């Protein structure tokens, strides 16, 4: 075979899984369709349970060294702080949410994979189909010029097990015929990164305003991300100046549009595969469950899926009977995905526009809850995904 495990997709989830398996002596090949990394990806938040998993592949310390440790979140309305949330008690080792751009997270994960096996990652290769004969999986591969496919035939590869970590629009999920459930939400966002002149330092801030929420997060290099909720999808011509003006109109802060380093617009949907395991193939990350980016759970959920999958895969490769463990894995991770989706829905609901009288009631309720230590700690644990871990 070309590998013990083939992984379709070299994003953060696929790279994490590859490193974790390589550490166990498993022969892995990762096929990634992109020839270069996307520097405009959205994910920035790494939660404590994910950092624990990343420590297991010797990557967490490098991430923490480069990222911003967010130890406090604030809720602000009409210029007044209505509540704070501290993350001090959520983890013994990582009492914070780490903010780091996804492209840099992927670079550090790739460095670890290549340190374990310089030939494990193949770029410019798209997995377009798979055939499972019960003993092995054979994939079809479409390559771009210059890609080196791990097969003497150049257009296929075989392995004992296959992982589809090829994103929300997974080609492999479709090729396998896995049905999905889809849900669209009335929530649209425009976000961008600017030099940070807010004065909030390493704090995350949620501005609860009548026109809709504005979220603000620190990033390395004295940069701050601003995320604005919109009533309808952003216009194609919307740029840094439009985003800065929206932020200014709702919060009073005016980001310098000339310093913009990333701009992205998105509308929210949820896509859930009805099964994560089909024969010798496992769906992971967004290929298994795409959820709202609001709250920053998707990438972390994928890592936690992968961490739970590694021992099951190792047992299967060793010839052990794993039917019960596979069913338990799928049940556990589908339950975690459902909880994550519900949390994302709550996050979005809290950010939707309200008339001022109702907004005052909601804001007062948030402030009252934040003032109760037990409630504050419970909310902090939910926000940092403690309930999603195994």
Long-range contacts (C-beta under 8 A, 24 or more apart in sequence): 1-136, 1-158, 1-159, 1-160, 2-29, 2-150, 2-151, 2-157, 2-158, 2-159, 3-27, 3-28, 3-29, 3-150, 3-157, 3-159, 4-28, 4-159, 4-160, 4-161, 4-317, 5-29, 5-159, 5-160, 5-161, 5-162, 5-163, 5-313, 5-317, 6-31, 6-127, 6-137, 6-139, 6-157, 6-158, 6-159, 6-161, 6-162, 6-163, 7-31, 7-162, 7-163, 7-165, 8-127, 8-139, 8-162, 8-163, 8-164, 8-165, 8-166, 8-171, 8-172, 9-163, 9-164, 9-165, 9-166, 9-167, 9-170, 9-285, 9-287, 10-34, 10-110, 10-121, 10-123, 11-106, 11-165, 11-167, 11-285, 12-43, 12-102, 12-105, 12-106, 12-109, 12-285, 12-299, 12-302, 12-303, 13-165, 13-284, 13-285, 13-286, 13-299, 13-302, 13-303, 13-305, 13-306, 14-163, 14-165, 14-166, 14-284, 14-285, 15-106, 15-109, 15-110, 15-112, 15-113, 15-121, 16-53, 16-54, 16-57, 16-59, 16-109, 16-302, 16-303, 16-306, 16-307, 17-163, 17-165, 17-284, 17-306, 17-309, 17-310, 18-113, 18-120, 18-121, 19-57, 19-59, 19-109, 19-112, 19-113, 19-116, 20-56, 20-57, 20-306, 20-307, 20-310, 21-310, 21-313, 21-314, 22-113, 22-116, 22-117, 22-120, 23-57, 23-116, 24-310, 24-314, 26-313, 26-314, 26-317, 28-117, 28-120, 29-120, 29-122, 29-150, 29-157, 29-159, 30-113, 30-120, 30-121, 30-122, 31-122, 31-125, 31-126, 31-127, 31-139, 31-141, 31-149, 31-157, 32-121, 32-122, 32-123, 32-124, 32-125, 33-123, 33-124, 33-125, 33-126, 33-144, 33-166, 34-123, 34-124, 35-123, 35-124, 35-144, 35-146, 36-123, 37-103, 37-106, 37-107, 38-103, 39-101, 39-103, 39-262, 40-262, 40-263, 40-264, 41-101, 41-102, 41-103, 41-106, 42-102, 42-191, 42-264, 42-266, 42-293, 43-102, 43-105, 43-293, 43-296, 43-298, 43-299, 44-99, 44-100, 44-101, 44-102, 44-217, 44-219, 44-225, 44-296, 45-70, 45-97, 45-98, 45-99, 45-217, 45-296, 45-300, 46-97, 46-98, 46-99, 46-100, 46-105, 46-299, 46-300, 47-97, 47-296, 47-297, 47-300, 47-384, 47-385, 48-87, 48-90, 48-91, 48-93, 48-94, 48-95, 48-96, 48-97, 48-384, 48-385, 48-386, 49-91, 49-300, 49-304, 49-384, 49-385, 49-386, 49-388, 49-389, 50-299, 50-300, 50-303, 50-304, 50-385, 51-91, 51-93, 51-94, 51-98, 52-91, 52-93, 52-94, 52-389, 53-303, 53-304, 53-306, 53-307, 54-303, 55-93, 56-307, 57-112, 58-112, 59-108, 59-109, 59-112, 60-94, 62-108, 63-98, 63-100, 63-105, 63-108, 64-94, 64-98, 66-100, 66-104, 66-108, 66-220, 67-98, 67-99, 67-100, 67-220, 68-98, 68-99, 68-100, 68-202, 68-218, 68-219, 68-220, 69-96, 69-97, 69-98, 69-99, 69-202, 70-96, 70-97, 70-98, 70-99, 70-202, 70-203, 70-204, 70-217, 70-218, 71-95, 71-96, 71-202, 72-202, 72-203, 72-204, 73-203, 73-204, 73-205, 73-206, 73-383, 74-200, 74-203, 74-204, 74-205, 74-206, 75-205, 75-206, 75-208, 75-363, 75-366, 75-367, 75-370, 76-205, 76-206, 76-207, 76-208, 76-251, 77-207, 77-208, 77-209, 77-359, 77-363, 78-209, 79-252, 82-208, 82-363, 82-364, 82-366, 82-367, 82-370, 83-366, 83-367, 83-369, 83-370, 83-371, 84-370, 85-370, 85-376, 85-379, 85-380, 85-383, 86-376, 86-380, 87-380, 87-384, 89-377, 89-380, 90-377, 90-380, 90-381, 90-384, 90-386, 91-384, 91-386, 97-204, 97-296, 97-383, 97-384, 99-217, 99-218, 99-219, 99-220, 100-219, 100-220, 101-219, 101-220, 101-262, 102-299, 105-299, 119-150, 122-147, 122-148, 122-149, 122-150, 123-147, 125-149, 126-171, 127-164, 127-166, 127-171, 127-172, 128-171, 128-172, 128-175, 129-172, 129-175, 130-162, 130-172, 130-175, 130-176, 130-281, 132-162, 132-278, 132-279, 132-280, 132-281, 134-279, 134-280, 136-160, 136-280, 137-161, 137-162, 137-279, 137-280, 137-281, 139-172, 160-280, 160-316, 160-317, 161-280, 161-281, 161-282, 161-313, 161-316, 161-317, 162-280, 162-281, 162-282, 163-281, 163-282, 163-283, 163-284, 163-309, 164-281, 164-282, 164-283, 164-284, 164-287, 164-288, 165-283, 165-284, 165-285, 165-287, 165-302, 166-287, 167-285, 167-286, 167-287, 168-271, 168-286, 168-287, 168-290, 170-283, 170-286, 170-287, 172-281, 172-287, 173-273, 173-283, 173-287, 176-278, 176-281, 178-273, 178-274, 178-275, 178-278, 178-283, 179-273, 179-274, 180-271, 180-272, 180-273, 180-274, 181-270, 181-271, 181-272, 181-274, 182-269, 182-270, 182-271, 183-269, 183-270, 183-271, 184-267, 184-268, 184-269, 185-267, 185-268, 185-269, 185-270, 185-292, 185-345, 185-348, 187-229, 187-267, 187-268, 187-292, 187-294, 187-348, 187-351, 187-352, 188-229, 188-230, 188-231, 188-232, 188-233, 188-234, 188-265, 188-266, 188-267, 188-268, 189-227, 189-228, 189-229, 189-230, 189-234, 189-265, 189-266, 189-267, 189-268, 189-293, 189-294, 190-227, 190-228, 190-230, 190-234, 190-238, 190-242, 190-243, 190-246, 190-263, 190-264, 190-265, 191-225, 191-226, 191-227, 191-228, 191-243, 191-263, 191-264, 191-265, 191-266, 192-225, 192-226, 192-240, 192-243, 192-255, 192-260, 192-262, 192-263, 192-264, 193-219, 193-223, 193-224, 193-225, 193-226, 193-260, 193-261, 193-262, 194-223, 194-224, 194-226, 194-240, 194-244, 194-255, 194-256, 194-257, 194-259, 194-260, 194-261, 195-222, 195-223, 195-224, 195-255, 195-256, 195-259, 196-222, 196-223, 196-224, 197-253, 197-255, 197-256, 198-224, 198-253, 200-224, 206-351, 207-250, 207-251, 208-350, 208-351, 208-359, 208-362, 208-363, 208-366, 209-250, 209-251, 209-359, 210-353, 210-354, 210-355, 210-356, 210-359, 211-249, 211-250, 211-353, 212-250, 212-351, 212-352, 212-353, 213-350, 213-351, 213-352, 214-246, 214-247, 214-250, 214-251, 215-294, 215-351, 216-251, 216-253, 223-261, 224-255, 225-262, 226-255, 227-294, 229-351, 229-352, 229-353, 231-353, 233-265, 233-267, 234-265, 238-265, 239-263, 266-293, 268-292, 268-293, 268-294, 268-348, 270-341, 270-344, 272-337, 272-341, 275-330, 276-305, 276-329, 276-330, 276-333, 276-334, 277-326, 277-329, 277-330, 282-309, 282-313, 284-309, 288-333, 288-337, 289-334, 289-337, 289-340, 289-341, 291-337, 291-340, 291-341, 291-344, 292-341, 292-344, 292-345, 292-347, 292-348, 294-344, 294-347, 294-348, 294-351, 295-343, 295-344, 295-347, 295-383, 297-340, 297-343, 297-344, 297-385, 297-388, 298-340, 300-385, 300-388, 301-336, 301-337, 301-340, 301-385, 301-388, 304-333, 304-336, 304-385, 304-388, 304-389, 304-390, 305-333, 305-336, 307-390, 308-332, 308-333, 308-390, 332-390, 336-388, 339-387, 339-388, 340-385, 340-388, 343-382, 343-383
